[in-house]
Amino acid sequence: MELRCRAVGPWSMNAYVLVCPQTRASVLVDPGAEPETLAELLADTQPTGILVTHAHPDHIGALAEMRRRLQVPVMAHGSGTIPADQKLYGGERLSVGRHHLSVHAAPGHIADQLCFGIEDNQDMLVGDTIFDGGPGKTWSPEDFQTTLSTLRHVVLAWPDDTICHPGHGAAFRLGDIRPAVERFLAKDHGNFYGDANWHM
């Protein structure tokens, strides 16, 4: 699949478009801001859906406007606050033209966090689940423990060649940070929560 990305909004949030090269069917992922920029990302494609990794404002700031413009279904976690046309919980398989996406539940940063993997290559859209330098921010010790569980049982189950495309910043190869993530998971962080990095 063709993967397009543009940083939008005051927090420089990565919006993505996935395009089936055979049919030109596309999905918009995380319409955070700047509807005109998002429309440019969708140029020369036939939008079939809007996917949301999670409900934080920087990821959905332009959702209502893009829903109005595109008139396509919104797909988001079923436990979240987004009025989704299709509720996802993890384990689903979504079609985009002749290609498919896998849906992975990844709570911690927020309870409704989802990741979307492209089945015919190594690309994974991870939202704010994981970054090159650390996991997504948490707001309670319980959320941080949930993040640790997601890292152990969801993220590290992916192959080393997985290319993670986060909600902010540059993409990275999972295998390149796996040793740092494993060391991070081996430590006792007590009642920590907040902004974390792999070297703490």
C-alpha positions as protocol buffer text, in pm:
chain_id: "A"
residue {
  index: 1
  type: MET
  ca { x: 0 y: 0 z: 0 }
}
residue {
  index: 2
  type: GLU
  ca { x: 98 y: 360 z: -51 }
}
residue {
  index: 3
  type: LEU
  ca { x: 148 y: 542 z: 279 }
}
residue {
  index: 4
  type: ARG
  ca { x: 124 y: 921 z: 289 }
}
residue {
  index: 5
  type: CYS
  ca { x: 196 y: 1135 z: 596 }
}
residue {
  index: 6
  type: ARG
  ca { x: 170 y: 1502 z: 685 }
}
residue {
  index: 7
  type: ALA
  ca { x: 226 y: 1673 z: 1020 }
}
residue {
  index: 8
  type: VAL
  ca { x: -70 y: 1896 z: 1106 }
}
residue {
  index: 9
  type: GLY
  ca { x: -184 y: 2120 z: 1389 }
}
residue {
  index: 10
  type: PRO
  ca { x: -1 y: 2307 z: 1665 }
}
residue {
  index: 11
  type: TRP
  ca { x: 127 y: 1982 z: 1823 }
}
residue {
  index: 12
  type: SER
  ca { x: 267 y: 1859 z: 1489 }
}
residue {
  index: 13
  type: MET
  ca { x: 49 y: 1547 z: 1485 }
}
residue {
  index: 14
  type: ASN
  ca { x: 103 y: 1296 z: 1203 }
}
residue {
  index: 15
  type: ALA
  ca { x: -204 y: 1241 z: 986 }
}
residue {
  index: 16
  type: TYR
  ca { x: -182 y: 944 z: 749 }
}
residue {
  index: 17
  type: VAL
  ca { x: -351 y: 826 z: 431 }
}
residue {
  index: 18
  type: LEU
  ca { x: -327 y: 465 z: 315 }
}
residue {
  index: 19
  type: VAL
  ca { x: -396 y: 404 z: -54 }
}
residue {
  index: 20
  type: CYS
  ca { x: -458 y: 83 z: -246 }
}
residue {
  index: 21
  type: PRO
  ca { x: -245 y: 131 z: -560 }
}
residue {
  index: 22
  type: GLN
  ca { x: -468 y: -96 z: -769 }
}
residue {
  index: 23
  type: THR
  ca { x: -808 y: 59 z: -693 }
}
residue {
  index: 24
  type: ARG
  ca { x: -708 y: 402 z: -548 }
}
residue {
  index: 25
  type: ALA
  ca { x: -932 y: 330 z: -246 }
}
residue {
  index: 26
  type: SER
  ca { x: -799 y: 512 z: 60 }
}
residue {
  index: 27
  type: VAL
  ca { x: -850 y: 563 z: 433 }
}
residue {
  index: 28
  type: LEU
  ca { x: -763 y: 873 z: 634 }
}
residue {
  index: 29
  type: VAL
  ca { x: -604 y: 803 z: 972 }
}
residue {
  index: 30
  type: ASP
  ca { x: -617 y: 1059 z: 1256 }
}
residue {
  index: 31
  type: PRO
  ca { x: -763 y: 1379 z: 1107 }
}
residue {
  index: 32
  type: GLY
  ca { x: -611 y: 1602 z: 1371 }
}
residue {
  index: 33
  type: ALA
  ca { x: -628 y: 1946 z: 1207 }
}
residue {
  index: 34
  type: GLU
  ca { x: -601 y: 2142 z: 882 }
}
residue {
  index: 35
  type: PRO
  ca { x: -882 y: 1998 z: 665 }
}
residue {
  index: 36
  type: GLU
  ca { x: -732 y: 2149 z: 347 }
}
residue {
  index: 37
  type: THR
  ca { x: -402 y: 1971 z: 412 }
}
residue {
  index: 38
  type: LEU
  ca { x: -588 y: 1646 z: 476 }
}
residue {
  index: 39
  type: ALA
  ca { x: -778 y: 1693 z: 149 }
}
residue {
  index: 40
  type: GLU
  ca { x: -444 y: 1732 z: -31 }
}
residue {
  index: 41
  type: LEU
  ca { x: -323 y: 1406 z: 126 }
}
residue {
  index: 42
  type: LEU
  ca { x: -629 y: 1233 z: -19 }
}
residue {
  index: 43
  type: ALA
  ca { x: -577 y: 1372 z: -370 }
}
residue {
  index: 44
  type: ASP
  ca { x: -627 y: 1126 z: -656 }
}
residue {
  index: 45
  type: THR
  ca { x: -783 y: 865 z: -425 }
}
residue {
  index: 46
  type: GLN
  ca { x: -1131 y: 740 z: -343 }
}
residue {
  index: 47
  type: PRO
  ca { x: -1178 y: 771 z: 36 }
}
residue {
  index: 48
  type: THR
  ca { x: -1368 y: 480 z: 192 }
}
residue {
  index: 49
  type: GLY
  ca { x: -1324 y: 545 z: 565 }
}
residue {
  index: 50
  type: ILE
  ca { x: -1170 y: 744 z: 848 }
}
residue {
  index: 51
  type: LEU
  ca { x: -970 y: 555 z: 1112 }
}
residue {
  index: 52
  type: VAL
  ca { x: -890 y: 697 z: 1455 }
}
residue {
  index: 53
  type: THR
  ca { x: -609 y: 566 z: 1673 }
}
residue {
  index: 54
  type: HIS
  ca { x: -748 y: 737 z: 1984 }
}
residue {
  index: 55
  type: ALA
  ca { x: -973 y: 1018 z: 2104 }
}
residue {
  index: 56
  type: HIS
  ca { x: -724 y: 1280 z: 2221 }
}
residue {
  index: 57
  type: PRO
  ca { x: -807 y: 1625 z: 2074 }
}
residue {
  index: 58
  type: ASP
  ca { x: -487 y: 1659 z: 1871 }
}
residue {
  index: 59
  type: HIS
  ca { x: -582 y: 1344 z: 1677 }
}
residue {
  index: 60
  type: ILE
  ca { x: -948 y: 1425 z: 1608 }
}
residue {
  index: 61
  type: GLY
  ca { x: -959 y: 1804 z: 1579 }
}
residue {
  index: 62
  type: ALA
  ca { x: -1074 y: 1792 z: 1215 }
}
residue {
  index: 63
  type: LEU
  ca { x: -1278 y: 1472 z: 1243 }
}
residue {
  index: 64
  type: ALA
  ca { x: -1621 y: 1634 z: 1225 }
}
residue {
  index: 65
  type: GLU
  ca { x: -1525 y: 1844 z: 924 }
}
residue {
  index: 66
  type: MET
  ca { x: -1364 y: 1554 z: 734 }
}
residue {
  index: 67
  type: ARG
  ca { x: -1661 y: 1332 z: 813 }
}
residue {
  index: 68
  type: ARG
  ca { x: -1888 y: 1597 z: 666 }
}
residue {
  index: 69
  type: ARG
  ca { x: -1671 y: 1640 z: 356 }
}
residue {
  index: 70
  type: LEU
  ca { x: -1602 y: 1277 z: 280 }
}
residue {
  index: 71
  type: GLN
  ca { x: -1930 y: 1116 z: 388 }
}
residue {
  index: 72
  type: VAL
  ca { x: -1753 y: 791 z: 476 }
}
residue {
  index: 73
  type: PRO
  ca { x: -1771 y: 571 z: 789 }
}
residue {
  index: 74
  type: VAL
  ca { x: -1565 y: 660 z: 1096 }
}
residue {
  index: 75
  type: MET
  ca { x: -1396 y: 362 z: 1262 }
}
residue {
  index: 76
  type: ALA
  ca { x: -1269 y: 394 z: 1621 }
}
residue {
  index: 77
  type: HIS
  ca { x: -1247 y: 200 z: 1947 }
}
residue {
  index: 78
  type: GLY
  ca { x: -1587 y: 99 z: 2074 }
}
residue {
  index: 79
  type: SER
  ca { x: -1515 y: 204 z: 2433 }
}
residue {
  index: 80
  type: GLY
  ca { x: -1416 y: 560 z: 2344 }
}
residue {
  index: 81
  type: THR
  ca { x: -1608 y: 885 z: 2313 }
}
residue {
  index: 82
  type: ILE
  ca { x: -1593 y: 912 z: 1933 }
}
residue {
  index: 83
  type: PRO
  ca { x: -1928 y: 857 z: 1760 }
}
residue {
  index: 84
  type: ALA
  ca { x: -1802 y: 572 z: 1542 }
}
residue {
  index: 85
  type: ASP
  ca { x: -1997 y: 417 z: 1257 }
}
residue {
  index: 86
  type: GLN
  ca { x: -1793 y: 100 z: 1306 }
}
residue {
  index: 87
  type: LYS
  ca { x: -1669 y: 13 z: 1654 }
}
residue {
  index: 88
  type: LEU
  ca { x: -1336 y: -166 z: 1681 }
}
residue {
  index: 89
  type: TYR
  ca { x: -1189 y: -355 z: 1977 }
}
residue {
  index: 90
  type: GLY
  ca { x: -877 y: -520 z: 1835 }
}
residue {
  index: 91
  type: GLY
  ca { x: -852 y: -836 z: 1629 }
}
residue {
  index: 92
  type: GLU
  ca { x: -1054 y: -703 z: 1336 }
}
residue {
  index: 93
  type: ARG
  ca { x: -941 y: -706 z: 973 }
}
residue {
  index: 94
  type: LEU
  ca { x: -1029 y: -406 z: 757 }
}
residue {
  index: 95
  type: SER
  ca { x: -1028 y: -388 z: 378 }
}
residue {
  index: 96
  type: VAL
  ca { x: -885 y: -99 z: 179 }
}
residue {
  index: 97
  type: GLY
  ca { x: -931 y: -183 z: -186 }
}
residue {
  index: 98
  type: ARG
  ca { x: -745 y: -509 z: -244 }
}
residue {
  index: 99
  type: HIS
  ca { x: -540 y: -477 z: 75 }
}
residue {
  index: 100
  type: HIS
  ca { x: -610 y: -537 z: 442 }
}
residue {
  index: 101
  type: LEU
  ca { x: -530 y: -381 z: 776 }
}
residue {
  index: 102
  type: SER
  ca { x: -502 y: -558 z: 1110 }
}
residue {
  index: 103
  type: VAL
  ca { x: -640 y: -385 z: 1420 }
}
residue {
  index: 104
  type: HIS
  ca { x: -453 y: -405 z: 1751 }
}
residue {
  index: 105
  type: ALA
  ca { x: -584 y: -281 z: 2087 }
}
residue {
  index: 106
  type: ALA
  ca { x: -304 y: -96 z: 2269 }
}
residue {
  index: 107
  type: PRO
  ca { x: -434 y: 71 z: 2588 }
}
residue {
  index: 108
  type: GLY
  ca { x: -220 y: 266 z: 2832 }
}
residue {
  index: 109
  type: HIS
  ca { x: -168 y: 616 z: 2695 }
}
residue {
  index: 110
  type: ILE
  ca { x: -548 y: 613 z: 2673 }
}
residue {
  index: 111
  type: ALA
  ca { x: -795 y: 326 z: 2706 }
}
residue {
  index: 112
  type: ASP
  ca { x: -922 y: 351 z: 2346 }
}
residue {
  index: 113
  type: GLN
  ca { x: -581 y: 339 z: 2173 }
}
residue {
  index: 114
  type: LEU
  ca { x: -565 y: 131 z: 1854 }
}
residue {
  index: 115
  type: CYS
  ca { x: -281 y: 45 z: 1616 }
}
residue {
  index: 116
  type: PHE
  ca { x: -331 y: -40 z: 1249 }
}
residue {
  index: 117
  type: GLY
  ca { x: -98 y: -277 z: 1064 }
}
residue {
  index: 118
  type: ILE
  ca { x: -71 y: -312 z: 687 }
}
residue {
  index: 119
  type: GLU
  ca { x: -85 y: -686 z: 627 }
}
residue {
  index: 120
  type: ASP
  ca { x: 126 y: -703 z: 311 }
}
residue {
  index: 121
  type: ASN
  ca { x: 426 y: -514 z: 450 }
}
residue {
  index: 122
  type: GLN
  ca { x: 592 y: -413 z: 776 }
}
residue {
  index: 123
  type: ASP
  ca { x: 418 y: -78 z: 838 }
}
residue {
  index: 124
  type: MET
  ca { x: 228 y: -25 z: 1164 }
}
residue {
  index: 125
  type: LEU
  ca { x: 46 y: 299 z: 1251 }
}
residue {
  index: 126
  type: VAL
  ca { x: 92 y: 314 z: 1628 }
}
residue {
  index: 127
  type: GLY
  ca { x: -68 y: 645 z: 1730 }
}
residue {
  index: 128
  type: ASP
  ca { x: 75 y: 746 z: 2068 }
}
residue {
  index: 129
  type: THR
  ca { x: 140 y: 389 z: 2187 }
}
residue {
  index: 130
  type: ILE
  ca { x: 516 y: 398 z: 2133 }
}
residue {
  index: 131
  type: PHE
  ca { x: 782 y: 639 z: 2007 }
}
residue {
  index: 132
  type: ASP
  ca { x: 1149 y: 605 z: 1919 }
}
residue {
  index: 133
  type: GLY
  ca { x: 1240 y: 750 z: 2259 }
}
residue {
  index: 134
  type: GLY
  ca { x: 979 y: 602 z: 2489 }
}
residue {
  index: 135
  type: PRO
  ca { x: 615 y: 502 z: 2542 }
}
residue {
  index: 136
  type: GLY
  ca { x: 319 y: 739 z: 2528 }
}
residue {
  index: 137
  type: LYS
  ca { x: 254 y: 963 z: 2829 }
}
residue {
  index: 138
  type: THR
  ca { x: 34 y: 826 z: 3107 }
}
residue {
  index: 139
  type: TRP
  ca { x: -179 y: 1004 z: 3367 }
}
residue {
  index: 140
  type: SER
  ca { x: -191 y: 752 z: 3653 }
}
residue {
  index: 141
  type: PRO
  ca { x: 15 y: 461 z: 3790 }
}
residue {
  index: 142
  type: GLU
  ca { x: -259 y: 226 z: 3668 }
}
residue {
  index: 143
  type: ASP
  ca { x: -232 y: 362 z: 3314 }
}
residue {
  index: 144
  type: PHE
  ca { x: 145 y: 321 z: 3322 }
}
residue {
  index: 145
  type: GLN
  ca { x: 110 y: -44 z: 3428 }
}
residue {
  index: 146
  type: THR
  ca { x: -134 y: -93 z: 3140 }
}
residue {
  index: 147
  type: THR
  ca { x: 124 y: 59 z: 2905 }
}
residue {
  index: 148
  type: LEU
  ca { x: 386 y: -189 z: 3030 }
}
residue {
  index: 149
  type: SER
  ca { x: 145 y: -475 z: 2961 }
}
residue {
  index: 150
  type: THR
  ca { x: 74 y: -344 z: 2610 }
}
residue {
  index: 151
  type: LEU
  ca { x: 445 y: -317 z: 2538 }
}
residue {
  index: 152
  type: ARG
  ca { x: 508 y: -673 z: 2658 }
}
residue {
  index: 153
  type: HIS
  ca { x: 213 y: -850 z: 2502 }
}
residue {
  index: 154
  type: VAL
  ca { x: 123 y: -642 z: 2195 }
}
residue {
  index: 155
  type: VAL
  ca { x: 414 y: -433 z: 2068 }
}
residue {
  index: 156
  type: LEU
  ca { x: 702 y: -673 z: 2133 }
}
residue {
  index: 157
  type: ALA
  ca { x: 504 y: -950 z: 1963 }
}
residue {
  index: 158
  type: TRP
  ca { x: 554 y: -769 z: 1633 }
}
residue {
  index: 159
  type: PRO
  ca { x: 855 y: -864 z: 1415 }
}
residue {
  index: 160
  type: ASP
  ca { x: 1178 y: -666 z: 1439 }
}
residue {
  index: 161
  type: ASP
  ca { x: 1128 y: -540 z: 1082 }
}
residue {
  index: 162
  type: THR
  ca { x: 803 y: -363 z: 1181 }
}
residue {
  index: 163
  type: ILE
  ca { x: 822 y: 4 z: 1087 }
}
residue {
  index: 164
  type: CYS
  ca { x: 632 y: 201 z: 1352 }
}
residue {
  index: 165
  type: HIS
  ca { x: 467 y: 521 z: 1231 }
}
residue {
  index: 166
  type: PRO
  ca { x: 381 y: 723 z: 1544 }
}
residue {
  index: 167
  type: GLY
  ca { x: 137 y: 1006 z: 1605 }
}
residue {
  index: 168
  type: HIS
  ca { x: 426 y: 1251 z: 1652 }
}
residue {
  index: 169
  type: GLY
  ca { x: 779 y: 1244 z: 1517 }
}
residue {
  index: 170
  type: ALA
  ca { x: 963 y: 1017 z: 1278 }
}
residue {
  index: 171
  type: ALA
  ca { x: 904 y: 652 z: 1196 }
}
residue {
  index: 172
  type: PHE
  ca { x: 1141 y: 390 z: 1336 }
}
residue {
  index: 173
  type: ARG
  ca { x: 1218 y: 19 z: 1308 }
}
residue {
  index: 174
  type: LEU
  ca { x: 1101 y: -180 z: 1610 }
}
residue {
  index: 175
  type: GLY
  ca { x: 1407 y: -405 z: 1613 }
}
residue {
  index: 176
  type: ASP
  ca { x: 1633 y: -103 z: 1653 }
}
residue {
  index: 177
  type: ILE
  ca { x: 1477 y: -14 z: 1989 }
}
residue {
  index: 178
  type: ARG
  ca { x: 1374 y: -361 z: 2111 }
}
residue {
  index: 179
  type: PRO
  ca { x: 1677 y: -401 z: 2346 }
}
residue {
  index: 180
  type: ALA
  ca { x: 1603 y: -62 z: 2507 }
}
residue {
  index: 181
  type: VAL
  ca { x: 1234 y: -149 z: 2546 }
}
residue {
  index: 182
  type: GLU
  ca { x: 1320 y: -484 z: 2703 }
}
residue {
  index: 183
  type: ARG
  ca { x: 1559 y: -319 z: 2952 }
}
residue {
  index: 184
  type: PHE
  ca { x: 1288 y: -64 z: 3034 }
}
residue {
  index: 185
  type: LEU
  ca { x: 1038 y: -343 z: 3100 }
}
residue {
  index: 186
  type: ALA
  ca { x: 1283 y: -531 z: 3322 }
}
residue {
  index: 187
  type: LYS
  ca { x: 1308 y: -240 z: 3569 }
}
residue {
  index: 188
  type: ASP
  ca { x: 1082 y: -172 z: 3866 }
}
residue {
  index: 189
  type: HIS
  ca { x: 933 y: 173 z: 3806 }
}
residue {
  index: 190
  type: GLY
  ca { x: 728 y: 176 z: 4126 }
}
residue {
  index: 191
  type: ASN
  ca { x: 427 y: 408 z: 4111 }
}
residue {
  index: 192
  type: PHE
  ca { x: 563 y: 612 z: 3822 }
}
residue {
  index: 193
  type: TYR
  ca { x: 343 y: 774 z: 3560 }
}
residue {
  index: 194
  type: GLY
  ca { x: 386 y: 1061 z: 3315 }
}
residue {
  index: 195
  type: ASP
  ca { x: 642 y: 1115 z: 3039 }
}
residue {
  index: 196
  type: ALA
  ca { x: 883 y: 822 z: 3020 }
}
residue {
  index: 197
  type: ASN
  ca { x: 1190 y: 738 z: 2813 }
}
residue {
  index: 198
  type: TRP
  ca { x: 1364 y: 408 z: 2754 }
}
residue {
  index: 199
  type: HIS
  ca { x: 1673 y: 508 z: 2955 }
}
residue {
  index: 200
  type: MET
  ca { x: 1505 y: 599 z: 3284 }
}
